[in-house]
């Protein structure tokens, strides 16, 4: 991570917008996935195929019902 980004994250915490650096990153990733739904789906498939999450959890991450997500995984 670049030093500028690290300083921005530190500042967001010190100002009091966030309690921890992890929350800043989690919020930023969440905002990115909201803006780019195709990334959310790819992320969910990757997490599932790597065994990091269950099929059910991956379908939740992708914001798809279980059957839709199963179809995506078969493609």
Residue, then its C-alpha position, 0 to 999 in steps of 0.5 A: x500500500x502506498x504511503x499516501x494511502x496509509x496516511x489517509x487511512x491513519x487520518x480517517x482513524x485519528x479524526x474519528x470517522x473510523x475506530x480502526x484501520x480495518x474498518x476503513x478498508x472494509x468500508x472501502x472494499x464494500x463501496x467498491x463492490x457496490x459500485x462494481x457488482x461483477x466484481x462481487x460475483x467474481x469474488x464470491x466464486x473465487x472464495x467458494x472455489x478456494x474453499x474459503x466460504x461455503x456455497x451458501x455464504x458465497x451466494x450471499x456475498x454474490x447477492x444471488x439465490x443459491x440456484x442462481x449462484x450454482x449456475x454461475x459456478x458451473x459456467 
